[in-house]
Amino acid sequence: MKLVPMLALSTYAANLFPLNVQVVFGGLFGEDANKQLNLSTVHFVHKISEDASDSVLQIIGAMLKQGLLKSIQSTGISDLKLCGRLYLALGKLSKRCPDLFSSDVYLLSLLFSMLEQENRDLITDLKEGLFLMTDAYKAVLGTEDEAKLEELLLKYINKAEASPCTAVALRFSNILHPTSHLPSRYLCLLALGSGDPEVVEEAKAGLRGSEHDKLPEFEAAVQYIGKCTEERLNTPSHCYIVGTQRLPYIPLVYTEVLKFIRECLDVGLPEHVVIESERCKFMKDLLTNQPESVIRQYKSLLMTALVPAAPATLQALAMEHLVQLSASLPSTLTDITYGWCEVFLTSPHLDLRVHTAALLGIVAYTVHERPSTSEGNETQGTENGLQKAEIRSVAGVEQVDGWVDRLLKKLTDKSAKFEEKDGALLAAGYVASCASPEMAGKVITEVIRFLDTDHIAGVCGSITNCCYSLDVVPLIGLDAAQRLHQQLISWVVRVVPSPALT
């Protein structure tokens, strides 16, 4: 027993086969073995794992692995110090003999289950041992065992309550895969909803990556996350219940999911694009080149977040992305109606009202269907084709005029709240550009009246919000803005006296 501690310091002894194996098994399982001898023997295994030659480890590696596992199972919590050293020994052995571990997903599953059950004093050593094994399991990537490994990691990351396994599984996933690997990034997104600070920090690190890491492609991200989202919606236990409705993720995670998908789309933008108009042009090109099925999935993800009972911050983000999608591909708006938009125009959340008003403006444009000689059969070029386009245009204008009329009634409704009036004002500004000239003029009159009475006479009282409402003016169109020019100047001089204006 006195000799083993000395052997644990000797590189020569670590390479002395087969005596080194005899010492290990005798010290761990011999008749005269005790706790002190067990601990010294495990230190000798550490020495073998660190300093033995590759040729020696190739011979004895499998025997050491089996011996360590047997000792872990037999020791349990009877000797916490010994058990902790055994976990570290197993991790060090994996660094030198990765082939013994890479094909053994069951061993990883066993260690994770132990991590859930182990004493708190052992968790640190077991975590460190598992982290040492990550390099060994990189060999699993690209093999038939990769799916088993991902399923195992998902099992522990997606637990309802965070456990020590969650952070370890997440670290495992981040080390094994680059940021372009979708399943592992998806696991990080799910983990953001954990209440454990260690788990959340690990998840953020996995999503952030390094400056040289690449994000997945937009098409692949939409397809993978769309599939996972559909599966979660079909599994009630994985859903977040909002009243009588279900969201596939908790609001915090859903918000990050939408941001992540948008970041994947932004990767395709040239680095030199900084002007918003140029950015919109490139964005349109990116979205136009996507398969129709991908656009449908992306829109479905956005619409799912826009259930009426969802939090307003999530709705605002989804609505913003829907506006950007619709501005590039107006054909995606065929199922969006005025009544659906009206629900969000009354939201207390300012950004949600703004984005909804913009969306309604795009819907109005698609309904308006301005006549064009390119419509219909171009080869005919007949007056009949133009007449049909004019009929569609007139019908569209009448429908948009009806929307504007409803919005203006909301402005004059004394029982309406400020948020309702503000949403109606914003929407009227966007929609009026597709309305008849008479209705657009009516909007101008109401804008002045609203600014001159409600915004100043106590409904809002904030000059910032008052001036914010002026943003709708350019949306009515250049001709209308010119007609309104002198009225606006006189209104500003009267409401905001300034030496510069007098």
N, C-alpha and C positions, 0 to 999 in steps of 0.2 A: 504494500500500500504506500510506503514511503517512496518507492521508486517511480511510481506513475507521475507524480507532480514534476519530477525531473525530466521524464520522457516528454512531457507536454511542452518543454522548452527546447527540445532537440529536433533539429531538421533531419539529422541522420536517422533517428528513431522513426520519424514520420515516414521515411522511405524504406524502412527495413521490412520488406514483405517476406514471409507471411506473419512474422512476429507482431507487427503492428495490429493486424486483425485479431490475433489471439489476445493481445492486451485489451483491445476495445471490448470484445465480447466477454472476456473474463471479468473485466471491471464493471460491466453493466449487468451481467446476468449470472456471474459465478456464485458459488455457494457462500463464499466469504465476503461477497460484495456488501458494502454499507453506503450510507449517504455520502460520506466524505470521499470514498473510493469512486462512487458513481460520478461525483462532480469533477474529480481530477481526470477521470476517463473522458468525460465530455470535453474538457479543456484539451485533451490529447487529440480528440477528433477535430477540434477547431484547428489545431496545429497541422494535422494531416491535410485538412481541406485547404489551408493557406499555403503550405510549403512542400507538400509531396509532389513528385514529378507527375507529368501527364500519364506516363506509361503505368505508374503504380496506381493512380486513381482510376485508370481505365479498367484495371483488374479488380480493385476492391470497392469501387464506388457504389455498385448496386448493393453489396453486402452492408456497407455503412448506412445506406439509405434505409434498408429494411430494419437494421438494428436500432437506428434512431427512432423510427416510427413505432416500433414495438416498445421501446423504452418510454416514449411519450404517452402511449396508451396505458401502460402499466403504472406510470408515476402519477398521472393526474394531478390533483391539487394537494397530494400528500407532501410534496416538496416543491414549493413554488420556485425557489432559486434554481434547482436542477431542471425543472421543466422549462423555465425561460431560456436556460443555456442550451437545451436540446433544440428548441425552436430556432435559435440563432445558428446552431451547428448545421441544421437542415438547410437554412438559407445560404450559408457559406458553401456547403457542398454543391448546391445548385449552381453557384457561380463557376465552379470548376468542372462540373459534370452536367451541363445543361441538357444533354440528350436523355438523361435518366428522368428528367422532369417534364420536358416539353410535350411528351406524348401522354402524360399522366394527368388529365384534367380531373380525374376522380380525386387525386391527392389534394388538388387545390380546393375542390368542393369540401373535402374532409376538414381541411385547415380552416376554411371559412366557417363551417359549422362549429368548430372548436372555439373560434373567436367569439361567436355569439354566446357560448356557454361558460367561457373561461372566467376565472377570477380577475378582478380589475388589475391586480398586481402583475398579471401575466400578459395583459393586453399589449403593453408596449413592446415586450420582447417578441410576441407573436406577430405584431404588425411589422417590426423590423425584419423578421425572418421572411415574411411574405413579400416585402418590398425587395429583398435580395433576390427573390425568385423571378422578378419581372423579366429580366433579360433572358432567362431560360425559356419562358413561355412566348417570347417573340417568334420562336420557330414554329409555333402553332399557326401563325398567320399564313393564309393561303392553302391550308390543309383542310381535310374534312372535319377536323376537331375544332376549327375556328368557330363554327356555329354553336358548338357545345359551350365553348368558353364565353362567348357573348351572351348566351342564355343564362349562364351562371352569374355573370356580372350584373346583368339586368335584374335578376332575381333579388339581389341584395341592394342594388341602387334604388329599385322601384318599391322598396318596402314602405308601408304606410307610416311607420315610425323609424326614425334614424337610429342606427346601431353602430357599434365600432366597425362592423363589416362594410357599411356604406362608404365611409371615407377611404377604406383600403381598396374596395372594389373600384371606386372612382379613380384613385391613384393608379391602380393597375391598368385601367382602361386608358388613361391619359398617357402613360409611359409606353404602352404597347403600340398605340396608334398615333399617326400624324393627325393634324387638325382637318385634313381633307377626308378623313375616315368618318362617314356619316353616322353609323351606329354608335360610335363612341361619343361623338358630339351630341347626339340625341340623348344619350345617357346623362351627359353634363347638363343639358337643358332640364331634364326631369329632376335632377338633383338640386337645382336652384330652389325648388320648393321645399327643401328640407329645413327643419328648424334648427339643425345643428350647424353652428358657425364654421366648424372644421370642414364639413361636407360642402357648404356653400362656397367657401374659399377655394376648395379643390375644384369645384365645378367651374368657377370663374376662371381659374388658371387654365383649365382644359379648353375653354372657349376662347380665351385670349391668345393662347399659344405664344409663339415668338414672332418677331417682325418678319421672319423669312418663311413662316408657315403659310400654306395656301388653304383657303376655304373650299368646301365642296362646290361643284357647279350648281347653278340655280335649278336647272331641270332635275338633276338627281336629288337635290334637297327637297324640292316640292313633292316628287314622287315618293320618296322614302317617308318623309314626315306625314304626307297625306295618307299613306297606307297605315302608318302607326296610329294616326289620329282616328281613322275609321274603325280600327280594331278596338281602340279605347272606348269609343262611343258605343260599341256593341257589347262592352263589358261594364255594366253599371258600377261595379266595385272600384273601377279605375276613374270614374267620372266625378266631377265637381258639381254638386247639385245647387242650382240657383232657382229657388221657388219650385215650380213644376218642370223646369227645364234643366238640361244637362250640358255642361261644358266638358270637353275631353281632358282639360288640364285646369289646375287652379289658376286664377287670373294672373298671378305673378309669372308663372311658368308660361302661360299662353302668350303673354306680352313678349317674353324673351324669345319664344319660338318665332313669332312674327318678325321681330327685329333680326333674328339670325337669318331667316329666309331672305329678308331684304338686303342684308349684308352680302349674302351669296350672289344676289342680283347685281349689287353695286360693284362687285369684283370685275364685271365686264366693262365698266366705264373707264375710259382713258384717264390717266392721272392728271393730265393738263386741264381737264374740264372743271372749271370753277364757277362759270356764269350759269345761273339757273336755267336760262333759256336753252343753252347748249346742252346742259345736263338732261333736260326734258327730251330733247331731240334724240340723244343717244339712248335714253331710257326707252323711248318709243321703238327705236330700232331693235333693242335687245328683246323687248317683249313681243314685237311683231314676228321675230324669228323663232319664237318658242312654239313647240307643237301644241295643237289645240287642246289635247288632253291635259297637258301641263297647266295651261291657262285655266281650264275648268277646275282642276284640283286646287290651284292657288286661290281662285275666287271662292271656292267652297270653304277653304280654311278661313278666309276673311269673313264670309257670311256667317259661319258658325260662331264666330266671336261677337257677332252683332245681334245676338238674341236680346230682346228688350230688358231682361232681368240682369244682364251682365254688368259688371262695374263700368262706370263711365270712362275711366282712363283706358281700359282695354278697348272699349267701343271707339274711342277717339283715334287710337292708333290704327285699328282695323279700318276705320272709315277713311283715314288719311291714305292708307295703302290702296284702298279700293278706288279712291279718286285718282290716284296716280295710274292705276291699272286702266281705269275707264277712260282717262284722258288719252292714253295711248291706243286703246282698243275699245272704242265706243260700242262695238257690236256686243260686248259682254253685258250691256245694260238692259237687254231685252226683257228681263223679268223684274226689273226694279221700277216701282211705281211711286207716284206722288204720295199716296197714303203711307207707304212704308217709310219714306224719307221724313214725313211730317212728324212721326213719333220722336225722331232724334232732334228735330229742330227746336223742341221745347226743353231740351236737356239743360240742367244747371251748369253743365261743363262747357265752357266757352269754346274750346278747340273742337269738341264734337259738333257744336252748332255750326262753326265755320266750315268744317270739312263736309258736313251734310249739305249745307247751302251750295257749296261748290259742286258736289255730286248732282244735286238737283238741276244745276245749270247745265251740266253735261247731258243729263236725261232730257232736258228741254230741247237741247240742240238736236239730239237723235230723233225726238218726236217731231221737231219742226221740219226736218227733211227738206232743206233748201233745194229748189229745182236746179237740175244740172243737165246739160246736154249729154253727159256721159252715162246717165241713167237709162235703163231700158235697152233696146236694141240699137246700138250705135250705127249699125249698117243702114238702118232705115233713115235716121236723122229727120224724121217727119214731124210735122206740127202736132200730130196726135200724141207722140211721146212727151212733148213738152206740156201739153194740156194735162196729161195724167200727173206729171210731176207738180204742176201748179195746183191741181186738186188736192194732192197729198199735202202740199205746203200750206194751203188754206186751212185744211182740217187740222194740221199740226199747230198752226198759229191760234186757232180757236181753242184748242185744248190748253195751250200754254196761257192764253188770256184767262181761261178759267182758273188756272193755278194762281196767277197773279192776283186775280180778284179775291180769292180765298185768303191769300197772304195779306192783302191790304185790309181786309175786314178784321184780321187779327190785330193789325196795328191800331185800328180805331175802336177795338173792343176794350172798354174801360175796366172790365173785370179780369182781363188777361194780365199775367205776371210779366215782369220785365224780361225774363228769359224768353218767354213766348214771343213777345214783341220784337226782341232783338233778333231771334232766329228768323222770324217772318221778314224783317227788314233786310237781313243778309240774303236770304233766299230770293226775295223780290229783286234785289240788285242783280243777282246772277241770271235769273230767269227772264228778266225784262228784255234782255238783248235779243231773245227769240220771240218776243211778243209783238203785237201790232204797234204801230207808232202811237196810236191813241192811248193804249194801255201803258206804253213806256213813259209817255208824258204824265200819265196819272201817277206812276211810280215816283217820278221826279217831284211832283207836288207833295206827295205823302212823305218823301224823305225829308224835305224841308220842314214840313209841319211836325214830323216826329222829332227832328233835331231841335226844333224851336220850342216845343212844348214839353213832351215827356222827358227827354234827356236832360233838359235844363230845369224843369219845374218839379223836381223832387223824385222822379222815378229812378234816376241814376245819380245825378249830382256829381259825377266824376267827369271832369273835362277830358280825361284820357279816353274813357269809353265813348264819350260823346264824339270826339274826333275820330275814334276807331270806326264809327259807323260811316264816316265819309269814304271808307274803302269801297263801299258798294257803288259809288258814283261812276268811276271809270268802267265798271262792269256793264253799265246801261248802254254803253256805246259812245263813240266819239261825237256823233251828231248831238246826242242828248247831253253829253258833258259840255259841249259848247253852249247849248241853250241855257244850261244851268250855271254857267261860269259867273255871270254878274250877280246872280242871286246868292251864290255861295260866298263871293267876296263880301257882299254887304252883310251876310249873316255872320261871317267870321269877325268882321270889324265890330259888329254890334255885340257879339257874345264874348269876344276876347280882345278887349281894347289894348292897343299896343302902339308905341311911338312909331314903330316901323310901318304900321298900316295907316296911320292918320296923316 
